[in-house]
């Protein structure tokens, strides 16, 4: 076969490939568009009103809010971020399971109170406090909230290791937990008797960042379970924080 014939054959083959691609291009574009549309939106904004919301019929919008943070978590795809706007103060008298979602909880306007209440756990007959139970590589960020800690002067049972604001379980959960507080304030019990911790010590790594948020001196020694007041976090291998002391 002559060079001219080979070149002509290559040109013909190339033209056939171009024609085939041109015919398929529309189908390929349509398939990609369908795939993108079918992919879940990983960042969602939900409105929560514990006074007027509805988890069964609510849409999670400002006009039709959910009643619980749990419903907002459930409505967010695993691995996604739930931007949760609180329309009213919110009482946590149970453990909020993060379930592999990143949570950013903020006051919708002004300041909202996040009240962490003490409760009794029937399983191990212990006293616990409302808080966030980390599962599946989650993070928690709190913005512009007044964080009210429970009064532990009269606990309904022995104080559990789960009497903490942020924690993982002993046999499950995630190895590293990350928490950020921005523009938050603390409301400590008048009795001065807070018997829990901000973090329990079961996570292999704790990342705790504060912005425009002051840690009260009264919480020294209560930030990480088992870590005494005044400890420099730089001396600990499992705590990364912008606090000067714990």
N, C-alpha and C positions, 0 to 999 in steps of 0.2 A: 504494500500500500504506500502510495506516495505521501510526502509530507503534506501536500495540499489536501489530500483526501483525509488524512488524520486530523488536520486542523478543522476541516469542514465537519467531521464527525463530532469533534469536541464542541464546536459551536452549536451544533444541532442538539447535542445532549444537554449543554448548558441552557439553551433556550427552553428545552422541555422541563428542566428543573425549575427555571424561573416561572414558567407558566403554571406548573403544579403548585409552587409556593403561592403565587398570586391568587390561585383559586382557593387555597386553604387558609390564606391569611385572615379572611373574614371569619372563618370558623374558629381559628386559633384565638383571635381577639375576643370573640364572643365567649369562648370557653374560659379565657382568663378573667373576663369581666364577671362571669357567673361565679367563678371561684372566689374572687375578691369580695363579691357581695355576700357570699355564703359564710365567709370568715367572720367570727364574732368580733364585735367592737370591744377591745380589751380595756379601754378606759371608759367608765360610766359615771355619770353624776346622778345621785339619788337624794331625794329630800325625805327627812324623817321627822315625824312629829309624834312624840309619845302620848300627847294629850288628844290629838284629833286624827291621827293617822289610821291606816287600815292595811294590814298585811294581806288580807284575802282579796280585797277588791281594789286596793290602791295601786296606782301606776308608778309611784315613786317620783312623781313630778311635784312641783311646788303647790299646784292646785289640788293634787291628789296624792299626798305623801304616804309613805309606809309608816307603820307604828314602831318598827324595831330596826335596829342596826343589823340584826341577823338576816332580815329579809333583803336588805340592800346587799349584803354579802352573797346571799344565795342567788341574787339576780345578776351578779357579776361573774363573767367566765373565770375559771380557774387560771391563775397566773396573771389576771388582770388587776386593774386598780379601781377601787370604789371611792369616788369622791363623794363623801357623805355630808350633806348640809343639814345641821340640826335647826329645826324651826322652833323648838322649845327645849327646856331643860330635860336632861335624860338621866334616869336612875338605872344603874347596873347592879342588879341583885342576883347575879348569876355569872357564869363564865362565857364570854363571847369567844367563840372559836373562829379563828381567822381563816381557816380552811384554804390555804394557798392563795389568798387574795392580799393585795396591798391596800391598806386602809388609810385614807386621809380624811379625818373627821374634823369638821370646823363649825363654828357658829355662823349661821346664815347672816346674822346682823348683830353688832355689838358683841356682848359676851354671853355665852350659854354655860350653864352649870352641868358638869358631868359628875353625878353623885355616885360614888362607889360604896355600895351598902354591904353591911355584914349579913351573912346568912348561914343557916345550918345545913350541913350536908348529911343526908340520911345514910349514905353508903358507909362512911367511916366514922359517923357520929362526931364530926368535927366542925369547928367554926371556920368559915372562909369569907373572903370578900370578893365583891364583883371586880372583874378584871378581864384581861385579854389572854386567851390561851392560844399560843402560837402553834400552828400546824402548816407544813408544806411550803416553806420558804416565803413567809409573809413578812411584811413590814407594817409598822403602825406610826402614823403621824397625827398629832393633835394640834389644832390651831385655835387660838382665841377662846380657850375654854377655862372655866373656873373648876379646878379639879378638887372635889370634896372627898376627903378621906374619912373612913368610918371610925366611930368611937369604939375602941375595944375594951372599955373599962368593965363591961359586963358581957363577955362572950358567951354564946349559947352552948359551947362545948370547948374541947381542947383546941388550941390554935394549930391549924394545919399548915403544912408547907405550901399549900395553895392559897394561903392568906397573903396574896401578892397582887399587884396591879398588872404586871407583865410576867409571864412565865411559860415554861414548857413542862410537860409531864416527865416523870422519871424514866419511863420506858418507851416514850414515843415523842413526837414533835419534831422540831427542826434543830440543827446544831447551833445555829447562830441567830440571835434576835436583834433587830434594829428598831430603835424608837427615836422619834424626834418630837420635841415639844417646842412650839413657836407661839409667842404671845400669850402664854398660859399663866394662870395664877393658881396658888394653892390655898385651899380652905381646910385648915387643920382642926381636929376636934377640940372643943373648948376645954375638955378635961385634960388635954395634952397626952391622952392615952391612945396613941396609934401603935398597935401591937404587930402589924404586918411589915411588909417590905414593898418597895417599888418593884424590885426584881427578885425572883427566887434564884438560886445559884445553880440550877441544873443545866442551863445552857452552856455549851462549850465556849461560846463567845457572846458578849453583850456589847452592843454599840448604842450609846446613849448621847444624843446631841440636843443641846438646849440653845434656843435663840429667843432673845427678849423674854426670858423666863428665869426667875431666880429660884434657887432651891433653898427653902427655909432651913435655918440652922437646926431646928428641932428634928429634922429628918436625917441628920448625921447619924450614921450607923444603921440606918433603915433603908438605904438606897439599894444595896445588894445584900441578900441574906448571907450571914456569916462573915461579912466584912465589917470590921470595927470602925467606929467614928474616927475621922481624921486621917484615914489611910490615903496615901497618894496613889491614884489609879494607875500612874505610870509604872508602879512597882508590881502591878498585877498583869499576868499574861493573857487573861481572858476578858478584860474590860477595856474598851476604847471609848473615851468620853472627853468632852471639853471642860468638865468640872475639875477644879484643882484638888478637891479632896472628897472623899465619900463619908 
